[in-house]
Amino acid sequence: MNDNRDVVRTKENIMDIKWNAFDALVSIAFLAVVLVGIYFGSAKLFILLAKEQFFNSSNITNISFTVLYGIQVILMMGAVWFFAIFRRKAHLRDLGLRYYSIARTIWYCFLSLLGIFLVSFLYVFLMNSIFGMEAPSSKIEVLVENRSISSNILLVVVAVIAPFSEEIFFRGFVYSAFKKTWGVNAGLFLSSFLFALVHLEIYSFIPLMIIGWILAYLFEKTRSLMPAIFLHGIYNLILILILLGRLEIIKLY
């Protein structure tokens, strides 16, 4: 009787990855081409109509930010749907969209956050003390300081939408594809490398890659995206609250 239950649990934990690295690479190339085309096409149109620079921290609005990020999310989720669900006939659970213990999720998140903030602190310290490089303002930090985007919109996008969509794409889809084709170690490295690359933050590339590796490892360990999404969301939430809080402190004094 117990043997039968063990077999059922084992089958439930097996992920049937039907897509491969080729599917992932094609989707990444597609997203890169389309998003770059949309950006530069919109920039040219904006310059012609408004006679000013497109999409900088001073003229971006709630609507333009929401539309552009919404397009990115739709394209990412569309690529996952086409290559994994539609073309390869996979199921949502094969992407890691399955329940996982809430208690373990919180515990893994706590441990991971300790590691991430320790690594980030050491990285900034070494870059400053050895190379004399101060951490530049991130894109989100510029938006927060400029007050061009509603705080509520930033909170929803950064702490909810981004973690959910990015984990499905980079861990559930890309990491799983690379792992199937080249193995766990290659999957961890390549997916975290791409995750850091797409953020376009040169100074923070190594910390972002480490964060990507931790998220992918957490997904590999649990076979569920729930811990990775939760960790990603909490980490982003802490950062955005720090930025918003710092802005309020500056305003008070």
VOBA-1610 file (N, C-alpha, C; in pm, whole numbers, padded with zeros to 5 digits, always signed):
BEGIN
Met+00082-00120+00000Met+00000+00000+00000Met+00087+00126+00000Asn+00187+00128+00087Asn+00277+00242+00094Asn+00358+00256-00035Asp+00394+00140-00094Asp+00470+00144-00219Asp+00390+00213-00328Asn+00259+00185-00333Asn+00174+00248-00435Asn+00166+00399-00415Arg+00159+00442-00289Arg+00154+00585-00260Arg+00285+00652-00301Asp+00397+00584-00276Asp+00526+00639-00313Asp+00537+00654-00464Val+00483+00557-00537Val+00487+00563-00683Val+00406+00681-00733Val+00287+00701-00673Val+00201+00814-00712Val+00271+00946-00685Arg+00334+00959-00567Arg+00404+01083-00533Arg+00521+01107-00626Thr+00592+01002-00662Thr+00705+01015-00754Thr+00659+01063-00890Lys+00549+01006-00939Lys+00496+01048-01069Lys+00451+01194-01066Glu+00394+01236-00951Glu+00349+01374-00940Glu+00465+01472-00943Asn+00582+01428-00894Asn+00698+01517-00888Asn+00777+01519-01018Ile+00751+01426-01109Ile+00822+01421-01236Ile+00767+01528-01328Met+00859+01606-01386Met+00819+01711-01480Met+00846+01662-01622Asp+00743+01662-01702Asp+00753+01612-01839Asp+00793+01728-01931Ile+00922+01751-01943Ile+00974+01862-02023Ile+00980+01819-02169Lys+00886+01869-02247Lys+00877+01830-02388Lys+00945+01929-02481Trp+00972+02049-02432Trp+01044+02146-02514Trp+01194+02135-02485Asn+01278+02195-02568Asn+01422+02180-02554Asn+01494+02314-02567Ala+01627+02308-02566Ala+01708+02430-02571Ala+01685+02508-02699Phe+01661+02437-02809Phe+01636+02506-02936Phe+01511+02593-02925Asp+01406+02539-02865Asp+01283+02617-02845Asp+01310+02741-02761Ala+01389+02724-02654Ala+01420+02835-02565Ala+01502+02942-02637Leu+01602+02899-02713Leu+01688+02995-02784Leu+01611+03071-02891Val+01524+03001-02961Val+01442+03068-03064Val+01350+03171-02999Ser+01290+03135-02887Ser+01200+03228-02819Ser+01275+03350-02768Ile+01397+03330-02717Ile+01479+03442-02669Ile+01516+03534-02784Ala+01558+03474-02896Ala+01592+03555-03014Ala+01471+03633-03064Phe+01356+03567-03065Phe+01232+03633-03108Phe+01199+03752-03019Leu+01207+03731-02888Leu+01176+03838-02794Leu+01273+03955-02810Ala+01402+03922-02827Ala+01502+04028-02841Ala+01475+04113-02964Val+01449+04048-03076Val+01425+04121-03201Val+01299+04205-03192Val+01190+04146-03143Val+01063+04218-03137Val+01069+04335-03038Leu+01125+04312-02919Leu+01130+04418-02819Leu+01220+04533-02861Val+01335+04499-02922Val+01424+04604-02973Val+01354+04682-03084Gly+01284+04610-03171Gly+01210+04676-03279Gly+01102+04768-03226Ile+01029+04721-03124Ile+00924+04804-03064Ile+00984+04927-02998Tyr+01094+04909-02927Tyr+01156+05020-02856Tyr+01202+05129-02953Phe+01283+05089-03053Phe+01337+05188-03144Phe+01231+05244-03238Gly+01132+05161-03273Gly+01022+05211-03355Gly+00941+05315-03281Ser+00911+05285-03153Ser+00837+05381-03071Ser+00919+05507-03046Ala+01050+05489-03027Ala+01138+05603-03003Ala+01138+05698-03122Lys+01147+05642-03240Lys+01148+05725-03362Lys+01015+05799-03378Leu+00906+05727-03353Leu+00774+05789-03364Leu+00757+05899-03260Phe+00804+05873-03140Phe+00791+05970-03031Phe+00870+06097-03063Ile+00990+06081-03120Ile+01073+06196-03154Ile+01008+06278-03264Leu+00949+06210-03361Leu+00883+06280-03472Leu+00761+06359-03424Leu+00688+06301-03330Leu+00565+06364-03284Leu+00589+06468-03174Ala+00678+06435-03082Ala+00698+06522-02966Ala+00826+06604-02971Lys+00914+06572-03064Lys+01040+06645-03079Lys+01126+06640-02953Glu+01121+06529-02882Glu+01207+06515-02765Glu+01245+06369-02746Gln+01341+06346-02659Gln+01393+06211-02639Gln+01284+06120-02584Phe+01283+05996-02632Phe+01182+05898-02591Phe+01228+05818-02471Phe+01134+05792-02382Phe+01152+05697-02273Phe+01275+05726-02187Asn+01281+05848-02134Asn+01380+05874-02031Asn+01308+05901-01900Ser+01384+05922-01796Ser+01324+05930-01663Ser+01235+06052-01644Ser+01246+06149-01733Ser+01170+06272-01714Ser+01036+06272-01785Asn+01022+06194-01892Asn+00896+06203-01966Asn+00815+06074-01968Ile+00864+05968-01907Ile+00787+05844-01904Ile+00668+05863-01810Thr+00554+05812-01849Thr+00431+05828-01771Thr+00379+05693-01725Asn+00276+05695-01641Asn+00215+05571-01596Asn+00165+05488-01714Ile+00106+05555-01811Ile+00048+05484-01927Ile+00157+05422-02012Ser+00262+05501-02047Ser+00368+05448-02133Ser+00444+05335-02064Phe+00468+05348-01933Phe+00537+05243-01858Phe+00454+05116-01855Thr+00326+05130-01827Thr+00237+05014-01819Thr+00224+04944-01954Val+00209+05023-02060Val+00194+04966-02193Val+00320+04891-02236Leu+00435+04955-02221Leu+00560+04893-02265Leu+00591+04767-02185Tyr+00573+04774-02052Tyr+00600+04654-01972Tyr+00495+04547-01997Gly+00372+04589-02020Gly+00266+04493-02052Gly+00295+04418-02180Ile+00346+04488-02281Ile+00384+04423-02407Ile+00493+04319-02382Gln+00590+04355-02300Gln+00699+04262-02269Gln+00647+04135-02202Val+00558+04153-02105Val+00502+04037-02033Val+00420+03950-02127Ile+00337+04012-02210Ile+00254+03937-02305Ile+00341+03856-02402Leu+00449+03917-02450Leu+00538+03847-02543Leu+00608+03729-02474Met+00653+03751-02351Met+00720+03643-02276Met+00626+03526-02252Met+00505+03557-02202Met+00409+03451-02175Met+00359+03388-02305Gly+00351+03468-02410Gly+00310+03414-02540Gly+00412+03316-02594Ala+00540+03347-02576Ala+00646+03256-02622Ala+00641+03125-02546Val+00620+03132-02414Val+00610+03011-02333Val+00489+02928-02377Trp+00377+02995-02395Trp+00256+02924-02439Trp+00277+02857-02574Phe+00336+02929-02670Phe+00350+02874-02805Phe+00445+02754-02807Phe+00563+02769-02748Phe+00665+02663-02758Phe+00639+02546-02662Ala+00589+02574-02543Ala+00570+02467-02446Ala+00430+02408-02448Ile+00329+02493-02440Ile+00191+02445-02429Ile+00132+02407-02565Phe+00139+02498-02660Phe+00076+02477-02790Phe+00158+02381-02878Arg+00285+02410-02896Arg+00367+02331-02990Arg+00407+02196-02933Arg+00444+02192-02806Arg+00494+02067-02744Arg+00389+01996-02660Lys+00270+02053-02649Lys+00158+01990-02576Lys+00191+01961-02431Ala+00265+02051-02368Ala+00298+02037-02226Ala+00184+02090-02141His+00193+02064-02011His+00093+02113-01916His+00155+02221-01827Leu+00071+02298-01762Leu+00120+02404-01675Leu+00207+02350-01562Arg+00173+02232-01513Arg+00253+02174-01404Arg+00394+02139-01451Asp+00412+02118-01582Asp+00545+02088-01635Asp+00634+02212-01632Leu+00573+02329-01624Leu+00648+02454-01610Leu+00678+02486-01464Gly+00629+02403-01374Gly+00652+02425-01232Gly+00538+02493-01161Leu+00427+02514-01230Leu+00310+02577-01168Leu+00232+02472-01090Arg+00283+02442-00974Arg+00223+02341-00885Arg+00244+02384-00741Tyr+00160+02331-00655Tyr+00165+02369-00514Tyr+00292+02316-00447Tyr+00342+02396-00350Tyr+00453+02352-00268Tyr+00429+02400-00125Ser+00484+02330-00029Ser+00465+02360+00112Ser+00490+02508+00143Ile+00393+02574+00204Ile+00407+02716+00238Ile+00516+02735+00343Ala+00520+02647+00441Ala+00621+02659+00547Ala+00762+02647+00490Arg+00783+02547+00403Arg+00915+02532+00343Arg+00948+02647+00249Thr+00847+02698+00180Thr+00868+02812+00092Thr+00920+02932+00170Ile+00858+02960+00284Ile+00900+03073+00368Ile+01041+03050+00422Trp+01070+02927+00464Trp+01202+02895+00518Trp+01311+02910+00412Tyr+01289+02853+00295Tyr+01386+02865+00186Tyr+01404+03011+00145Cys+01295+03086+00146Cys+01301+03227+00111Cys+01387+03305+00211Phe+01368+03275+00338Phe+01445+03342+00444Phe+01594+03315+00428Leu+01630+03188+00409Leu+01771+03152+00392Leu+01830+03215+00266Ser+01754+03213+00159Ser+01802+03269+00033Ser+01823+03419+00043Leu+01730+03489+00108Leu+01744+03633+00124Leu+01868+03670+00204Leu+01897+03592+00308Leu+02020+03615+00384Leu+02142+03603+00294Gly+02145+03498+00213Gly+02257+03478+00121Gly+02267+03588+00017Ile+02154+03627-00040Ile+02153+03729-00146Ile+02201+03864-00093Phe+02151+03906+00022Phe+02191+04036+00075Phe+02336+04034+00124Leu+02383+03920+00174Leu+02523+03909+00214Leu+02614+03922+00093Val+02581+03849-00014Val+02660+03856-00137Val+02657+03997-00195Ser+02540+04060-00197Ser+02527+04194-00252Ser+02611+04294-00172Phe+02607+04282-00039Phe+02686+04372+00046Phe+02835+04355+00020Leu+02882+04230+00015Leu+03023+04203-00010Leu+03065+04252-00148Tyr+02978+04234-00247Tyr+03008+04277-00383Tyr+03026+04429-00390Val+02932+04503-00332Val+02940+04649-00334Val+03063+04696-00257Phe+03091+04630-00144Phe+03208+04666-00063Phe+03338+04645-00141Leu+03350+04530-00209Leu+03471+04501-00285Leu+03486+04594-00405Met+03376+04620-00476Met+03382+04708-00592Met+03423+04849-00550Asn+03378+04890-00432Asn+03410+05024-00383Asn+03552+05033-00330Ser+03593+04934-00249Ser+03723+04940-00184Ser+03838+04904-00277Ile+03817+04811-00369Ile+03924+04766-00457Ile+03930+04847-00587Phe+03813+04866-00650Phe+03810+04934-00780Phe+03764+05079-00770Gly+03721+05121-00652Gly+03677+05258-00635Gly+03551+05292-00712Met+03466+05191-00735Met+03345+05210-00815Met+03223+05218-00724Glu+03153+05329-00730Glu+03028+05344-00656Glu+02913+05282-00735Ala+02817+05227-00664Ala+02702+05165-00731Ala+02618+05273-00799Pro+02597+05263-00930Pro+02515+05363-01000Pro+02367+05340-00970Ser+02287+05438-01001Ser+02142+05425-00981Ser+02085+05327-01082Ser+02000+05236-01036Ser+01934+05141-01126Ser+01820+05213-01198Lys+01764+05147-01300Lys+01654+05207-01375Lys+01533+05232-01285Ile+01502+05136-01198Ile+01389+05152-01107Ile+01416+05265-01008Glu+01540+05274-00962Glu+01575+05380-00867Glu+01557+05518-00930Val+01594+05531-01056Val+01576+05658-01126Val+01428+05693-01137Leu+01346+05594-01170Leu+01202+05617-01182Leu+01141+05659-01048Val+01186+05594-00940Val+01135+05627-00808Val+01174+05769-00768Glu+01302+05802-00787Glu+01351+05933-00747Glu+01288+06045-00830Asn+01256+06013-00955Asn+01198+06115-01043Asn+01047+06131-01022Arg+00986+06035-00952Arg+00842+06037-00925Arg+00758+06044-01054Ser+00811+05984-01160Ser+00737+05987-01286Ser+00635+05874-01295Ile+00648+05774-01209Ile+00557+05660-01210Ile+00491+05648-01073Ser+00364+05615-01073Ser+00291+05595-00948Ser+00356+05486-00863Ser+00366+05511-00734Ser+00425+05412-00643Ser+00345+05282-00644Asn+00213+05292-00654Asn+00128+05173-00657Asn+00156+05088-00781Ile+00174+05154-00896Ile+00205+05080-01018Ile+00340+05011-01007Leu+00439+05083-00954Leu+00572+05024-00937Leu+00568+04903-00844Leu+00493+04915-00735Leu+00483+04804-00640Leu+00421+04681-00705Val+00313+04700-00779Val+00245+04588-00844Val+00335+04523-00950Val+00398+04606-01032Val+00482+04554-01140Val+00605+04484-01084Val+00677+04551-00994Val+00805+04500-00944Val+00788+04382-00850Ala+00687+04385-00764Ala+00673+04282-00661Ala+00577+04169-00697Val+00494+04187-00801Val+00397+04083-00835Val+00412+04035-00980Ile+00394+04126-01074Ile+00392+04086-01215Ile+00529+04038-01262Ala+00634+04114-01231Ala+00769+04076-01274Ala+00813+03940-01218Pro+00800+03915-01088Pro+00840+03784-01036Pro+00763+03669-01099Phe+00633+03685-01116Phe+00551+03578-01173Phe+00590+03549-01317Ser+00596+03651-01400Ser+00625+03630-01543Ser+00769+03589-01567Glu+00863+03649-01495Glu+01004+03616-01515Glu+01037+03476-01467Glu+00975+03431-01358Glu+01002+03295-01310Glu+00946+03191-01405Ile+00828+03216-01460Ile+00773+03122-01558Ile+00864+03113-01679Phe+00912+03228-01727Phe+00995+03228-01847Phe+01135+03175-01820Phe+01207+03234-01726Phe+01349+03201-01707Phe+01372+03069-01633Arg+01289+03036-01536Arg+01308+02912-01463Arg+01221+02800-01518Gly+01090+02823-01524Gly+01001+02717-01571Gly+01026+02677-01714Phe+01054+02774-01801Phe+01070+02746-01944Phe+01217+02734-01986Val+01295+02841-01969Val+01433+02843-02019Val+01523+02746-01943Tyr+01523+02753-01809Tyr+01608+02663-01731Tyr+01574+02517-01759Ser+01445+02485-01761Ser+01404+02346-01786Ser+01451+02298-01923Ala+01445+02387-02023Ala+01489+02350-02158Ala+01639+02324-02162Phe+01717+02414-02101Phe+01863+02397-02098Phe+01902+02274-02017Lys+01832+02251-01907Lys+01861+02133-01825Lys+01835+02005-01903Lys+01725+02001-01977Lys+01691+01882-02054Lys+01796+01853-02160Thr+01847+01958-02225Thr+01941+01940-02335Thr+02085+01924-02288Trp+02126+02003-02189Trp+02268+02007-02150Trp+02296+01969-02005Gly+02195+01943-01926Gly+02216+01903-01788Gly+02193+02016-01688Val+02190+01979-01560Val+02156+02073-01453Val+02256+02188-01444Asn+02387+02157-01440Asn+02487+02263-01421Asn+02485+02365-01534Ala+02477+02317-01657Ala+02470+02409-01771Ala+02340+02490-01767Gly+02232+02425-01727Gly+02104+02495-01717Gly+02109+02606-01613Leu+02168+02576-01497Leu+02180+02676-01391Leu+02263+02796-01439Phe+02376+02767-01502Phe+02465+02875-01545Phe+02403+02958-01657Leu+02356+02893-01762Leu+02306+02965-01879Leu+02179+03045-01849Ser+02088+02986-01774Ser+01964+03057-01743Ser+01990+03178-01654Ser+02082+03164-01557Ser+02114+03278-01470Ser+02193+03384-01546Phe+02276+03342-01640Phe+02350+03437-01724Phe+02253+03522-01807Leu+02157+03456-01871Leu+02058+03528-01951Leu+01970+03618-01864Phe+01937+03570-01745Phe+01856+03648-01653Phe+01927+03778-01617Ala+02056+03771-01590Ala+02133+03891-01558Ala+02150+03980-01681Leu+02169+03918-01797Leu+02193+03993-01920Leu+02075+04081-01958Val+01953+04028-01948Val+01836+04102-01994Val+01802+04221-01903His+01857+04225-01784His+01830+04338-01695His+01911+04461-01733Leu+02012+04445-01818Leu+02090+04557-01871Leu+02148+04644-01759Glu+02199+04579-01656Glu+02264+04649-01545Glu+02407+04598-01536Ile+02501+04670-01598Ile+02639+04623-01607Ile+02702+04608-01469Tyr+02685+04708-01385Tyr+02746+04705-01252Tyr+02693+04587-01170Ser+02564+04561-01181Ser+02499+04457-01099Ser+02492+04322-01169Phe+02567+04302-01276Phe+02555+04179-01354Phe+02586+04056-01269Ile+02694+04057-01196Ile+02733+03939-01116Ile+02632+03911-01005Pro+02591+04011-00924Pro+02487+03982-00824Pro+02358+03931-00886Leu+02317+03989-01000Leu+02195+03942-01066Leu+02210+03798-01114Met+02330+03764-01160Met+02353+03626-01204Met+02347+03529-01087Ile+02400+03571-00973Ile+02394+03488-00853Ile+02250+03471-00807Ile+02172+03579-00812Ile+02030+03570-00777Ile+01958+03475-00871Gly+01987+03485-01001Gly+01927+03395-01099Gly+01962+03250-01072Trp+02087+03227-01032Trp+02133+03090-01000Trp+02056+03037-00879Ile+02042+03118-00775Ile+01969+03077-00655Ile+01825+03044-00688Leu+01761+03127-00768Leu+01621+03103-00807Leu+01608+02973-00886Ala+01701+02950-00979Ala+01696+02827-01058Ala+01724+02704-00971Tyr+01819+02717-00878Tyr+01850+02605-00789Tyr+01730+02573-00699Leu+01662+02677-00653Leu+01543+02658-00570Leu+01434+02586-00649Phe+01419+02623-00774Phe+01323+02556-00861Phe+01362+02410-00884Glu+01491+02386-00905Glu+01540+02250-00926Glu+01517+02165-00801Lys+01537+02222-00685Lys+01525+02148-00560Lys+01380+02114-00528Thr+01289+02207-00553Thr+01149+02191-00511Thr+01057+02141-00622Arg+01102+02152-00749Arg+01019+02115-00865Arg+00891+02201-00873Ser+00897+02317-00808Ser+00782+02407-00809Ser+00832+02550-00824Leu+00756+02632-00898Leu+00791+02773-00912Leu+00745+02857-00794Met+00662+02799-00709Met+00607+02875-00597Met+00716+02935-00508Pro+00818+02860-00463Pro+00924+02921-00380Pro+01002+03028-00455Ala+01031+03003-00585Ala+01108+03100-00663Ala+01030+03229-00684Ile+00902+03218-00714Ile+00818+03336-00733Ile+00808+03414-00602Phe+00788+03343-00492Phe+00776+03407-00361Phe+00906+03479-00325Leu+01021+03413-00343Leu+01151+03473-00313Leu+01175+03596-00400His+01150+03582-00529His+01169+03692-00624His+01081+03811-00584Gly+00956+03784-00550Gly+00864+03890-00513Gly+00904+03961-00385Ile+00941+03884-00283Ile+00981+03943-00155Ile+01108+04026-00171Tyr+01203+03974-00247Tyr+01329+04047-00269Tyr+01301+04181-00339Asn+01222+04177-00445Asn+01188+04300-00517Asn+01109+04397-00430Leu+01019+04341-00349Leu+00938+04424-00260Leu+01025+04498-00159Ile+01121+04427-00101Ile+01212+04490-00005Ile+01289+04604-00070Leu+01340+04579-00191Leu+01417+04683-00260Leu+01333+04805-00293Ile+01213+04783-00345Ile+01129+04897-00384Ile+01081+04974-00262Leu+01054+04904-00151Leu+01013+04973-00028Leu+01128+05056+00029Ile+01250+05002+00017Ile+01367+05079+00063Ile+01381+05207-00019Leu+01364+05195-00151Leu+01375+05312-00239Leu+01265+05413-00208Leu+01143+05367-00194Leu+01031+05456-00165Leu+01047+05520-00026Gly+01094+05443+00070Gly+01115+05495+00205Gly+01226+05598+00209Arg+01333+05571+00133Arg+01443+05666+00129Arg+01399+05797+00066Leu+01313+05788-00033Leu+01261+05909-00096Leu+01180+05991+00004Glu+01099+05922+00086Glu+01021+05993+00187Glu+01112+06059+00292Ile+01221+05991+00328Ile+01314+06048+00425Ile+01378+06175+00368Ile+01417+06166+00241Ile+01476+06284+00175Ile+01376+06399+00174Lys+01250+06366+00147Lys+01146+06468+00139Lys+01123+06532+00276Leu+01130+06454+00383Leu+01105+06506+00517Leu+01214+06601+00561Tyr+01338+06578+00520Tyr+01447+06661+00567Tyr+01494+06760+00460
//
